[in-house]
Amino acid sequence: MKIGMDTFACDGGKSGVGMYLTQFLKRIPPSEALFELFGWEYDRYIFSDVAPNFEFIPQCSIQGRTANTLWHIWKYAQFASLRRFDACFFPAAHRIIPYQSPCPTVGVVHDMAAFWGNRKTRVHLGATLRLVFPNSLRRLDRIIAVSEFVKQELIEQANVKEKKIDVVYNGIDSTSFYPRQRNEESVLLIQPFSFKRPYVLCVSRIDHPIKNHVRLIEAFGIFKEKTKYPHRLVLAGGDSNNANVVKEAAAASPWRSDIFFTGHFPLTNLPELYSGADFVVIPSMYEGFGMGALEAMACGVPVLCARAASLPEVADHAALYFDPLNTEDMSDRMITVSTDMDIYNECRRLGLERVSAFSWDRCVEQTLQIIYNITGKC
């Protein structure tokens, strides 16, 4: 049995899809199935450590989203036929999938952000792709949604039949994300940065308005004004759509000297960054899963979440929630967790309990079973 695995849209391993695929590949157990990866030539070595025995087949020599979309529409079917795949797995089916396939297909939908908000905010897919995308999703044999929230969106936004959708939660890498001993040093050295403590942390690409950084900056200002605390706000994530709007809001803040942008932050050092924070704020208007909440809780750090999208489903009762449209509400939660040690410690305890419900091993096992089932050979 031969399974093709699409590595396009992994963004050099830096994105959430890249992290998902890395965790997935290194947990595939030895089996009779043969896995072949295909994607951009420059992604070949991203997976060489985690999947050294899997063949990587470079495809689509012209770079760019448009060229890649056309490859999936016009070239993928011929490629899959020549490789004689028994099934093909698309870990980023929310971003790019073929219109048709000569073999059974399984795709993972991490979010439906391309359909969030009004026309001005829909920048994650072009208008043409948005028209054909739902039909392409419906052509998949099975769809894996990373949350019940995403499953419901697939039904409502893309008219996918419920019986075709399986919910398989992402996991957490407990060998990297775990509580660390908290020392009292005033400066935390995490290459290539030094962070002055105490700090409030938000880990997310700088993407306006969907990630809601502007309101977070405003809420941080209210928090600083009311408490006079020395906290800094650390925004860890690479620039994405309308990042300039967020940076302009930070520059206009009276507390701009306490707001720090790291840019893309190395995944290997991310657990240390979480562990050094007093608390983590996730202000997003939309999250298909909310990996940041899981990572912070696994590190034993209190989490403050927007009451939006999948965040309450993932964090459950372990987080403090706020209205993402209300900066006063957001700042009130920041004040509460920084002034009430009973609530602070309870959030830590409940967060560590909550992460036990998520496992990459279980995610991979369930996903592989779905892939094997559609081949009809198991």
N, C-alpha and C positions, 0 to 999 in steps of 0.2 A: 504494500500500500504506500503510495507516494502522495505527500501533502505539500502543496505550495504555500508559502507564507510571504505576503506582501509587506515589505519594510519601508515603502514610500511613506512620507509624512511623519517619519520618526524624528526629523529635524536634527540629524546628527547625534541622536541620543539625548538631546537637551530638553525636549518637550515632555509633557505627560505621556504621550504615546511612546516616545523613546524609552522612558522609564518603565512603562508597562511591558513593552516588548522585551527589554533586557531582563526584567524579573521573570517573565514568562519562559524565555528561552533557556535560562539556566536551571529551570525546574522541570523541564521535559524529561521524564524518566526513559531509560533505554527500553526500546520496544521494537516490534517488527515493522513499524511505520518508518518510512524514510522522509525526512523533512528537507525541503529545498527553499532557500531564501532568495528573493529577487527584489531589486531596488536600485537606487542610485549607486554608481561605482564608488563615490566617496564615502558611502556608508558601509562598505565591505568590512572595514576593520573595527567598526563600532561594536560588532557582535562576535569578533574573533575569539575573545576571551571567554564569553559565556556560551558560545555555541561553536567550538573549534571543529567539531566533526560534521557540521552542516555545510553543504555546498552553497555558495553564494553566487548568483547569476546576475551580473550587471545588466540593466535594461534602461531604456529611454536616455539616450546620450545627450539630448537637448535638455538643459535645466529649465526650471520654472514651472509654476502651477498649471499654466495653460497647456504647455507641452506634455506634462504628465497626465493631465485630464484626457488629452487627445490620444495618448498612448493607451490608456485604459479603455477608451472607447473603440479604437481601431486596431490596436496591436495585441492587447492582452489575450483575446480569445485564441488567436493563432499561436501565441507563445505557450499558453496552457495546453493546447492540443499537442504541440510538438513535445512538450515535457511529459505528456501523458499523466497529468495529475489526476488522482482519484477524488480529490477535493482541494479547495483553496481557501485559505484563511486570511481575512482582511482585518487587522487589528485597529485600523483607523477608518472604519466604514462611515463615520460621521463626517469625514473629510473627502475621501475619494474612493470610489468603487467602480467596477466595470458596469457597462450597461447590460451586457450579457456574458455568459460563461459556458464553456463546453463541459464543465464538471460542476458538481454541487459546491455551494459556497456558504461560508459562515462569516459574518461580519460583526465586529464589536462597535457599538455606538456609545461613545463616551458622553456625548451631549447633543443637543439640538440647538446650539447657540446661534446657528445661522438663521433661525426663525424667531429669535428672541427680540422683543422690542418693536419699534417702528421702523419704517423704511430707512431712515437716516442712520440707525444703529446697526443695521444688518450688513456688516462689512466682512464677515467670515467666509462668505461664498458670494460669487458674482450672481447677478440677477438670472442669467441663463442657467447656470448650474442649479440655482435654487428651484427652477422650474422642473428640471429633469431629475433632481436628486431624490424626491419621494418615490418616483417610479422605479429608480434604480434600487432603492432600498427594498421595495416590494418584491423585486426579482431575486433577492437573496433567498436561499433555502431556509436558513436559520439566522436569527439576529440575537446577539447577546447584548442586553442593556446592562449598564453598570449600576443601575439603581431602579427602584420601582418608579421613581419620578420620571426617569428617561423612558422607561417602558410606556408610561401613560402618554408621554409626548409623542412617541412613535405612533401610537394608536390614533391620537387626536390630530397631529400635524401632518403625518405621512400616510394615514389610513392603512397602516400595517395591521394585519390580522393578529389578534392577541395570541393565537395558538402557535404563531411562528416565532414568538419572542420568549427568551429565557433570561431571567435576571441572575447575573453572576457578579457578586461584589468584588471589587479590587481587594488586594491584601495590603499588609504592612510588613516591611523587612525588619523584623525584630532584632536582627544582628547589627543593624545600623541605628535604628530609632528606638532608644530605650532611655530610661532616666539616668542621668549622670550626677555625680556628686557636685553639689552646688557650692563653690567657694565664694569668698567675699572680695575677690579682686575687683578693683574699680575699672580696669581695662581688660577686655577679653581679646586675645590675639587669635584670630582665625584667618589663616592665609587666604588671600593677600591683604586682609584688612585688620584693623584694630577697632574694636567697638567699645565706646565708653558706656558703662552701665550706670544706672538702670536703663533698659530700653524696652519699648513696645515693638512688636514685630508683626509684619504682614508679608507673607510669601506668596507672590502672584506676579504674573507678567503684568507690565504696566499697560493696561488696555482700558481705554475710556469710551463709553461710560459703564460697560458691563461689569468691571471689577470694582467700581465705586470708590476709587482712591481719593477723589476730590472731597467727597463727604467725610472720608476717614481723616483727611488732613484738617478739615473744619472741626470735626469732633475732637481730634487731638488738641487743637487750639483751645477749645472749651475746657477740656480736661486740664490743660496746663494753667489756664487762667483761674480755674476754681481751686485747684489743689496747690499750686505753686511748686509742684514736685519737679525734680531735675530730670525726669525721663526724656529720652530721645525717641523718635519714631524712625524705625529702620524699615525701608521698603525694598525687599529683595526680589528681583525679577527683571528680566530683560524687557527692553522697550518693544511695544507692539502698537496697536491701533491708537492713534491720537495721544501718544505718550506725552507730547508737548503740552497738552492741556493740563495734565497732571503736574508736570514740572513747573508750569507757569503758576498753578495754584499754590504749590509749595513755595515758590519764590515770592509770592504775594503775601504769604502768611507771616504774622508778627513773630512766629516761632520758627522761621525758616532755618535758623542756625542749628535747630534741634531736629531737623528732618534730613535723613541720609538715604540716598539711592545707591544700591550696590551694583546695579546692573545684573546680568545673569549670574547666579550664584552657584558655584560648583556643588554638585549633588553629594560628593564625598564629604564635604564640610558642613552640609546643611544641618545634620543633627546637632552639631555643636552650636550653631547659630540659634536653633530652637531652644536648646537647653539653657542658653545664657539669657533668654528673654524673661521678663517678669510675667508677661502674658502675651498671647497671640490673638490678633483681631482679624476676622475674615468678613469683610464688609460686602462681598460680592452680591450683585443683583441676580446673578445666575451661576450655578455650578451643577454640572451633571453628576458629580460624585462628591467633590470636596476633599481631595487628598490632603490638603494642608491641615484640615482639622484632625484627621487621623494621625498624621505625622507629629503634630504638636502634642496631642494627647499621649501618644506612645512615648514621648520624651518627658512626660510628667509635667507639662506646662498647661496652665489654665487656658481655655479657649473661649473667646467671645465670638458669636456667629450672628450673621444676618438671618432673620427668620424668612428664608427665601429658598426656592428651588429644592435641591436635594439635601441641603445642609442639616435640617432637622432630622431627616431620615438617617443620616450617617452619624451625626454627633449624639442624637437621641437626647437623653436627660443629662448628659455629661457636660453641656456647654451652657453659658449664659447667652440669652438671645436678645436681639434688638431689632427695631424696625429699620431696614437699610435706607429708608428715605428720611429718617429723622435723626439729625446729628446730635440733638440733645439726648435722645434715648441711647444712642451709641456711646456718648461721653459718660452718661450715668452708669452704664455697665463698666466702663473703664475705671470710674471712681470707686464703684462697689468692690471690684476684685482687687484693687490696690489699697483699700482701706480696711476691709473686713477679712481678717486672716482665717476665720472659720469657713467663709465662703470660698476663699482662695484654696484652702486645703481640701475642701469637699470637691471642688472642681478637679483638682489633681487626682484624687482618689477615684472619682467616677469616670474620669477620662481613661485611666489605666485599666479599669474594668471593661470599658466599652471596646477598647482596641482588641480585646481577646476574641471578639466576634468576627474578626477579619483575618484572613490567612491567604498568602499567595499560593501556598501548596494546594489549598482547597480550591482556589480560583482556577489554577492550571488543571487540576484533576477534572473539575466539572466542565471546563471548556474543551479539553481533549475528548471527553466522552461525547460531547455534542458533535464535534468534528468527526469522530470515528463513526458515530451513528448514521450520519448522512451519507457516508460512503456505502453503507449496506454490506460492509465486509467484516463486521464484528458482531 
